[in-house]
Amino acid sequence: MMTDPLVTPRATVVSGARIRVLVVDDSVVIRHLLQQALREDKDLEVVGAEPNGVAALAQIPLLKPDVVILDIEMPEMDGLETLRHIRKRHPRLRTVMFSTLTTRGASATFEALSLGADDYVAKASNAGSLDRSLTALRNELIPKIKQFFAPPGGPAQPVSAPPRVAVPRISRPRVLAIGVSTGGPQALAALIPMIPIGFPLPILIVQHMPPTFTRLLAERLQSLSRLRIAEAVDGMPIAPGHVFVAPGDFHLRVRRAGPSSFVTALDQAPHENSCRPSVDVMFRSLAENYGGEVVYAVLTGMGSDGLQGAVKLKAAGAYGIAQDEATSVVWGMPGSIVKAGLADRILPLAEIPAELIRRAAG
């Protein structure tokens, strides 16, 4: 049985009260900017602002925040070390990393995600003005905080999957497609190593991440698995046992290269669902080229990217799996598949690898 403390679900808060936020950053200017941006939202309450991890860890038991906004580079105790302590002492506390998207910053942020951070927001390198900085923070950070919490007005009602539409089922799939967003690095790091060498299907992955992050993701997964894993480039042959990670800022499609062979195809067509790469784009391309000879899995993530593409795949006879709510960091993407009746199985993350292996065998 696969277990991983990084995918243990964190607590969510039903907003009768506001979401309590603790800001941790060594810059006085950044702390002020973050507080100003967050205080303008009626659903959020900034309960504290600390300059480093030592001070933050001392205040967490007193302030009882629901979420911590955590800088990476700080004196006394940096964000990564602080995160390690938070995961040990307060495993159900949500954390959002706040860092630059330089190569160094991306590497540190990816390490934070691997250690169990829930999400991240990039610091604007040059927003141009205070107003632009505040607007950028509001647009990027506030949705990332709210994604973890039920909306005001009471707890969300339990979701029951509607009856699935009967469609012809293809007996033997030819490709596995995975769509994932918030919580994805932890989920993929738990799932991919459980796929054995000799797995008979190629695997295509869309993880919502910017450039550099997707390369780091592919490298980390390769270090954990005996499958051949790479960030996709245009024209790579799609072969069994190979894993292709969509690169940041590029959609991943497939293109026919022969009577029964396909290659990867990358492009920078417009964003879909505010995403590039988009799960919908990949799913549609697979439906057009493989028909129903596809197994698709939608894992933890905010929003509903993948829903429309799954409609196409399911209509062609593909087999769909959704991660369950209890093991998802955010149940937006898999929840949308479940609510639409497009999931043949709704499974905890630990049970998905065995189901994929079973389906790959037909």
C-alpha positions, 0 to 999 in steps of 0.5 A, spaced: 500 500 500 502 506 498 503 511 503 506 518 503 505 524 508 506 529 503 499 527 500 495 527 507 489 532 506 489 538 510 484 541 514 479 546 510 475 551 514 468 553 512 468 561 512 463 563 517 469 567 520 474 569 515 480 565 513 486 567 518 492 569 514 499 569 517 505 573 512 512 571 513 517 575 509 524 578 511 522 585 507 518 590 510 516 593 504 513 586 502 510 585 508 506 591 508 504 590 500 501 583 502 497 585 508 494 591 504 492 586 498 489 581 503 486 586 507 482 589 502 478 582 501 472 581 506 473 573 506 481 574 509 483 576 516 491 578 516 492 575 523 500 577 523 506 579 519 513 576 521 520 577 518 523 570 519 521 563 520 523 563 527 518 568 529 513 565 525 513 558 528 513 562 535 507 565 533 503 560 529 500 556 536 498 563 538 495 566 532 492 560 529 492 561 522 489 557 517 494 559 512 501 561 512 504 565 506 511 564 506 517 567 503 523 562 501 530 567 502 530 569 510 535 570 515 535 566 521 531 561 518 529 560 511 522 558 508 524 551 507 527 550 514 520 553 516 516 549 512 519 542 514 517 545 522 510 546 520 509 540 516 512 536 523 508 541 528 502 543 524 501 538 518 494 540 517 496 548 516 496 550 509 502 553 506 503 558 500 510 559 498 512 566 495 518 567 491 522 569 485 521 565 478 529 565 477 532 559 476 534 559 483 528 561 486 524 556 482 528 550 484 527 552 491 520 553 490 519 546 487 523 543 493 518 547 497 512 543 493 516 537 494 516 538 502 509 539 502 507 546 501 500 547 498 502 552 492 506 558 490 505 565 488 511 568 484 513 575 486 513 580 481 520 582 478 518 589 476 510 590 477 512 598 475 508 601 480 504 600 487 497 599 484 500 594 479 503 590 484 497 590 489 493 588 483 497 583 481 497 580 488 490 580 489 489 577 482 494 571 483 494 570 491 487 571 493 484 565 489 490 561 491 488 562 498 481 561 497 482 555 493 483 551 500 476 553 503 469 552 503 465 558 501 462 563 506 455 560 508 456 553 510 459 547 509 459 544 501 454 539 500 457 532 499 457 530 492 454 524 489 456 522 482 451 522 477 449 516 473 454 515 467 452 515 460 453 508 457 458 509 451 462 503 447 468 501 451 474 500 448 477 493 451 485 495 450 487 502 451 493 505 447 495 511 452 495 514 459 493 521 460 494 525 467 491 532 468 493 535 475 494 542 478 495 544 485 498 539 489 500 535 483 508 534 485 506 531 491 501 526 488 505 525 482 511 523 486 507 518 490 503 515 483 509 515 478 514 511 482 508 505 483 508 504 475 512 498 474 518 498 468 515 495 462 508 499 463 505 498 456 502 505 455 506 511 454 504 517 459 502 524 458 502 529 463 499 536 464 501 539 470 500 547 471 506 550 472 511 555 469 517 554 465 523 551 469 518 548 474 516 543 469 523 541 467 524 540 475 518 536 475 520 531 470 527 531 473 525 529 480 520 524 477 525 521 473 530 520 480 524 516 483 522 512 477 525 507 472 520 509 467 523 514 462 521 521 463 522 527 460 519 534 459 516 534 452 519 537 446 516 537 439 516 531 435 518 526 440 516 519 438 510 517 443 512 510 446 510 505 451 513 506 458 515 513 456 513 519 460 512 526 457 511 532 461 508 538 458 513 544 458 511 550 462 507 555 457 506 550 451 500 546 450 501 538 449 498 535 443 499 529 439 500 528 432 500 522 427 507 520 424 505 514 421 499 509 420 499 507 427 505 512 430 504 518 434 509 524 436 508 530 441 506 536 438 507 543 442 504 550 441 503 556 444 496 557 442 491 561 447 491 559 454 485 555 456 482 555 463 487 561 464 492 555 463 498 553 458 499 547 458 492 546 458 489 539 460 483 540 456 487 541 450 491 535 451 485 531 452 481 533 446 488 532 442 488 524 444 480 524 443 481 526 436 487 521 434 486 515 439 479 515 439 477 511 446 483 508 446 485 512 452 485 512 460 485 519 463 486 520 470 484 527 473 488 528 480 488 534 485 487 541 482 484 548 482 478 549 477 475 545 472 481 544 466 480 537 463 472 537 464 471 539 456 476 534 454 474 529 458 467 530 455 470 528 448 474 522 451 468 519 454 464 520 448 469 516 444 469 510 449 475 512 454 476 510 461 476 515 466 479 516 473 478 521 478 482 522 485 477 522 491 476 529 495 479 526 501 486 525 498 486 531 494 489 538 496 484 541 492 478 537 489 476 542 483 479 539 477 477 531 479 471 534 483 468 537 476 469 530 472 465 526 478 460 531 478 459 531 470 459 523 471 465 522 467 469 518 472 468 511 471 472 510 478 473 515 484 479 513 488 484 515 493 491 517 490 494 510 493 489 506 489 490 509 483 496 506 480 493 499 481 487 501 477 492 504 472 496 497 471 489 493 471 486 498 465 493 498 461 492 490 461 485 491 458 
